[in-house]
Amino acid sequence: MMFVAAALLGALGQFLYKSGADAASGGVSGYLLNWRIAAGVACYIGVMVLFVAAFKRGGSLTVLYPIYASTFVWAALIALAAYGKPITLPNIAGMALLFLGMYLMGR
């Protein structure tokens, strides 16, 4: 469950990076002082904390990292909700392959 939460946080972090980049103005200070980008960084710090906690509890790399691949599915759903970006048949096929890979790696 920690890696599922990490996947959701990772997707949220990607969204915040994208929306922060869209809203940023000017040079380096436009990025450093952007609250969305800072929130995205905080999401990725949360991801790393969840990774460490899951590994500390005895999680296996071959089981946990494929679960984190679901980040791409969550990111597609966030893009659909936030930007109206459609999820196409090739996207669905890729998601199905991700889930198949997660299943196979977890066996």
C-alpha positions in Angstrom: 0.0 0.0 0.0 2.9 2.3 0.6 4.0 2.0 -3.0 0.5 2.6 -4.3 0.5 5.8 -2.2 4.0 6.6 -3.6 2.7 6.1 -7.1 -0.2 8.5 -6.5 2.2 11.1 -4.9 4.6 10.7 -7.8 1.8 11.3 -10.3 0.6 14.3 -8.4 4.2 15.6 -8.3 4.4 15.3 -12.1 1.2 17.2 -12.4 2.5 19.9 -10.1 5.8 20.2 -12.0 3.8 20.6 -15.3 1.4 23.2 -13.9 4.3 24.9 -12.2 6.3 25.1 -15.4 3.3 26.4 -17.3 2.9 29.2 -14.6 6.6 30.0 -14.2 7.9 33.3 -15.5 11.4 34.4 -16.3 14.6 32.8 -15.2 15.6 30.6 -12.3 13.8 32.6 -9.7 10.5 31.9 -11.5 11.1 28.2 -10.9 12.5 28.5 -7.4 9.8 30.7 -6.1 6.9 28.8 -7.7 4.7 27.1 -5.1 3.5 24.4 -7.5 7.1 23.3 -8.3 7.9 23.4 -4.5 4.8 21.2 -3.9 6.0 18.8 -6.6 9.3 18.5 -4.8 7.5 17.9 -1.5 5.5 15.1 -3.3 8.8 13.4 -4.4 10.2 13.7 -0.9 7.1 11.9 0.3 7.7 9.3 -2.4 11.2 8.6 -1.1 9.9 8.4 2.5 7.3 5.8 1.5 10.0 3.9 -0.5 12.3 3.7 2.6 9.4 2.7 4.9 8.2 0.0 2.5 11.8 -1.4 2.2 12.2 -1.2 6.0 9.1 -3.4 6.4 10.8 -6.0 4.2 9.4 -5.1 0.8 11.1 -6.7 -2.2 12.4 -4.6 -5.2 10.9 -7.0 -7.7 7.5 -6.6 -6.2 7.4 -3.0 -5.2 9.0 -1.2 -8.2 6.5 -2.7 -10.7 3.7 -1.3 -8.4 5.3 2.1 -8.7 5.0 1.8 -12.5 1.3 2.5 -11.9 2.4 6.2 -11.6 2.0 6.4 -15.4 -1.6 5.3 -15.1 -2.4 7.9 -12.4 -0.6 10.6 -14.4 -2.8 9.8 -17.4 -5.9 10.0 -15.2 -4.8 13.4 -13.7 -4.1 14.7 -17.2 -7.6 13.7 -18.3 -9.1 15.4 -15.3 -6.9 18.5 -15.3 -6.3 19.2 -19.0 -9.0 17.1 -20.7 -6.2 15.1 -22.4 -7.9 12.0 -23.8 -6.8 8.5 -23.0 -6.4 6.7 -26.3 -6.5 3.1 -27.3 -2.6 2.9 -27.4 -2.6 4.4 -23.9 -5.0 1.8 -22.6 -2.9 -0.9 -24.3 0.2 0.4 -22.5 -1.6 0.5 -19.2 -2.8 -3.1 -19.7 0.8 -4.1 -20.3 2.0 -2.3 -17.2 -0.6 -4.1 -15.1 0.3 -7.4 -16.7 4.0 -6.7 -16.0 3.2 -5.8 -12.4 1.3 -9.0 -12.0 4.0 -11.1 -13.5 6.8 -9.5 -11.5 4.8 -9.9 -8.3 4.3 -13.7 -8.8 
